[in-house]
Amino acid sequence: MREKDNTELVSNIMELKKKKNAIILAHFYQTGDIQDIADFIGDSLALSQKAAANDADIILFAGVRFMAETAKILAPDKKVLIPDMNAGCSLADSCDPVEFKKFIRDNPGRTVVTYVNTNIDIKVLSDITCTSSNAVQIIESLPEGEKVLFGPDRNLGNYILNKTGRDMVIWNGACHVHEEFSIEAILKLRKENPDAKVIVHPECELPVRMIADIIGSTSALLKFTSTDNSPAYIVATEPGIIHQMIKKNPGKKFIPAPPKDSTCGCSECNFMKMITMEKIYRCLKDEEPEIRINSRVLAKARKPIIRMMEISEKLGL
């Protein structure tokens, strides 16, 4: 196909969406042009819930592979597409299923709670999933003496541990984006912008969390910047979220937190940025790559997600 500018691409994508009864779900970490053509924008679980709660025949997930898998788990009768099957996740891929299974065997008698940012073979091994928004509440909903095995993110796990004081063993995984923020550079930015608040994702390392004015999921950080009266924010999460922050708060200033490697402009997720407008067009046109998962695996992976949703509903989250 010949090169298209964005105007033509957008027109063709919209035409294909209408023709095929398709919707596009885009994660907050996608580029702004992709967010602007999406039917729904959000964090991983909210988007997967949208996948299940609509009448589209085709779901195109502009995000990373585990997110599209989760959409398929919750909407097994729909065709779920991802524009690039190689769009993985450093955090999800830090949890090898064979090693994680051994980790569970080596720590018997524990409830296995896993972050939704996991590949499907890890969800199959889980009792409950959680998100960065509800992780603390999910753990606190368990009986006080219940022992927990948590994975894969060590930073989120330690954040939960510090908040709840529960008996937890934590898998040693991490997100490369959230581990790369420079505390020295953030403190320098704070000094240069004294009116700015530091807003931090719980996947960040402890020193970065310790200087935060608020810690929260992408959705929580977005909500905070819309309700808080500060004029500026230093944003310690993937900078794609800033597109929505600016749209909702055009008069405020948003500064991406710098990475430890000063030669990089900001801490972007290379996997998220593998999704492009051109790939979205081709994916809708060809209806490939498609997420295909064995029905038995789907059923097993669905159980911990449903349990999380049941707990969340009971708690009014």
RAQUI-V529084 format. One record per pair of residues at least 12 apart in sequence whose C-alpha atoms are under 8 Angstrom apart, sorted by the first residue. I is the first residue (numbers start at 0). GAP is how many residues later the second one is. Records with the same first field share a line. If there is no record, write none. Layout:
I: GAP ; GAP
//
This chain:
5: 271
8: 268 ; 269 ; 272
9: 27 ; 267
11: 269
12: 267 ; 268 ; 271
15: 268 ; 269
16: 267
19: 37 ; 38
20: 35 ; 36 ; 37
21: 34 ; 35 ; 36 ; 37 ; 38
22: 15 ; 16 ; 33 ; 35 ; 36 ; 37
23: 13 ; 14 ; 15 ; 16 ; 35 ; 36 ; 37 ; 38
24: 13 ; 14 ; 15 ; 16 ; 17 ; 22 ; 26 ; 34 ; 35 ; 36 ; 37
25: 12 ; 13 ; 14 ; 15 ; 16 ; 21 ; 35 ; 36 ; 37
26: 14 ; 15 ; 16 ; 17 ; 20 ; 35 ; 36
27: 13 ; 14 ; 15 ; 190 ; 212 ; 213 ; 216
28: 34 ; 209 ; 210 ; 211 ; 212 ; 240 ; 243
29: 32 ; 33 ; 210 ; 242 ; 243 ; 245
30: 209 ; 212 ; 242
31: 208 ; 211
32: 244
33: 28 ; 242 ; 243
41: 177
42: 175 ; 176
43: 23 ; 72 ; 73
44: 22 ; 25 ; 71 ; 86
46: 24
47: 19 ; 20 ; 22 ; 23 ; 24 ; 26
48: 22 ; 25
50: 20 ; 23 ; 24
51: 19 ; 22 ; 23
55: 22
56: 21 ; 22
57: 20 ; 21 ; 22 ; 23
58: 19 ; 20 ; 21 ; 22
59: 20 ; 21 ; 22 ; 23 ; 220 ; 224
60: 19 ; 20 ; 21 ; 22
61: 20 ; 21 ; 213 ; 218
62: 19 ; 24 ; 209 ; 212
63: 18 ; 23 ; 24 ; 25 ; 207 ; 208
64: 17 ; 20 ; 21 ; 22 ; 23 ; 24 ; 54
65: 22 ; 23 ; 26 ; 51 ; 52 ; 53 ; 54
66: 50
67: 12 ; 13 ; 14 ; 223
68: 50 ; 51 ; 222
69: 50
71: 219 ; 221
72: 225 ; 226 ; 228 ; 229
73: 228
75: 222
78: 211 ; 212
79: 210 ; 211
80: 202 ; 203 ; 206 ; 207 ; 208 ; 209 ; 210
81: 201 ; 206 ; 207 ; 208 ; 209
82: 192 ; 193 ; 196 ; 197 ; 199 ; 200 ; 205 ; 206
83: 190 ; 191 ; 195 ; 205
84: 204
85: 185
86: 184 ; 185 ; 187 ; 188
87: 183
88: 86 ; 182
89: 84 ; 85 ; 86
90: 26 ; 27 ; 61 ; 62 ; 82 ; 83 ; 84 ; 85
91: 25 ; 26 ; 27 ; 60
92: 25 ; 26
93: 58 ; 79 ; 80
94: 23 ; 27 ; 56 ; 57 ; 76 ; 78
96: 24 ; 25
99: 22
100: 24
102: 68
103: 45
106: 42
108: 38
109: 36 ; 37 ; 38 ; 39
110: 16 ; 17 ; 35 ; 36 ; 37 ; 38
111: 13 ; 14 ; 15 ; 16 ; 36 ; 37 ; 38
112: 13 ; 14 ; 15 ; 16 ; 17 ; 35 ; 36 ; 37 ; 38
113: 12 ; 13 ; 14 ; 15 ; 16 ; 36 ; 37 ; 38
114: 14 ; 15 ; 16 ; 17 ; 20 ; 35 ; 36 ; 37 ; 38
115: 13 ; 14 ; 15
116: 14
117: 34
119: 181
120: 180
122: 177 ; 178 ; 179 ; 181
123: 173 ; 176 ; 177 ; 178 ; 180
124: 176
125: 175 ; 178
126: 176 ; 177 ; 180
127: 175 ; 176 ; 177 ; 179 ; 180
128: 175 ; 176 ; 178 ; 179
129: 175 ; 178
131: 24 ; 70 ; 84 ; 85
132: 83 ; 84 ; 86 ; 87
133: 178 ; 183
134: 25
135: 24 ; 27 ; 28
137: 170 ; 173 ; 174
138: 21 ; 25 ; 27
139: 24
140: 170
143: 22
144: 21 ; 22
145: 21
146: 19 ; 20 ; 21
147: 18 ; 19 ; 20 ; 21
148: 19 ; 20 ; 21 ; 22
149: 18 ; 19 ; 20 ; 21
150: 19 ; 20 ; 21 ; 22
151: 18 ; 19 ; 20 ; 21 ; 22
152: 17 ; 18 ; 19 ; 20 ; 21 ; 22 ; 50
153: 16 ; 17 ; 18 ; 19 ; 20 ; 49
154: 19 ; 47 ; 48 ; 49 ; 50 ; 51
155: 46 ; 47 ; 48
156: 13
157: 12
158: 43 ; 47
173: 29
174: 28
176: 60 ; 61 ; 90 ; 91 ; 92
177: 23 ; 25 ; 26 ; 27 ; 58 ; 59 ; 60 ; 89
178: 24 ; 25 ; 26
179: 79 ; 80 ; 81 ; 87
180: 23 ; 27 ; 55 ; 76 ; 77 ; 78 ; 79 ; 86
181: 26 ; 75 ; 76 ; 77 ; 78
182: 24 ; 25
184: 72 ; 73 ; 74 ; 75
185: 48 ; 71 ; 72
188: 45
189: 44
192: 39
194: 35 ; 36 ; 37
195: 34 ; 35 ; 36 ; 37 ; 38
196: 15 ; 16 ; 33 ; 35 ; 36 ; 37
197: 13 ; 14 ; 15 ; 16 ; 35 ; 36 ; 37 ; 38
198: 13 ; 14 ; 15 ; 16 ; 17 ; 22 ; 34 ; 35 ; 36 ; 37
199: 12 ; 13 ; 14 ; 15 ; 16 ; 21 ; 35 ; 36 ; 37
200: 14 ; 15 ; 16 ; 17 ; 20 ; 35 ; 36
201: 13 ; 14 ; 15
203: 32 ; 33
217: 19 ; 23
221: 19 ; 22 ; 23
224: 20 ; 24
225: 19 ; 22 ; 23
229: 22
230: 20 ; 21 ; 22
231: 20 ; 21 ; 22 ; 23
232: 20 ; 21 ; 22
233: 20 ; 21 ; 22 ; 23
234: 19 ; 20 ; 21 ; 22
235: 20 ; 21
236: 19 ; 20 ; 30
237: 29 ; 30 ; 31
238: 17 ; 27 ; 28 ; 29
239: 28
241: 12 ; 14
//
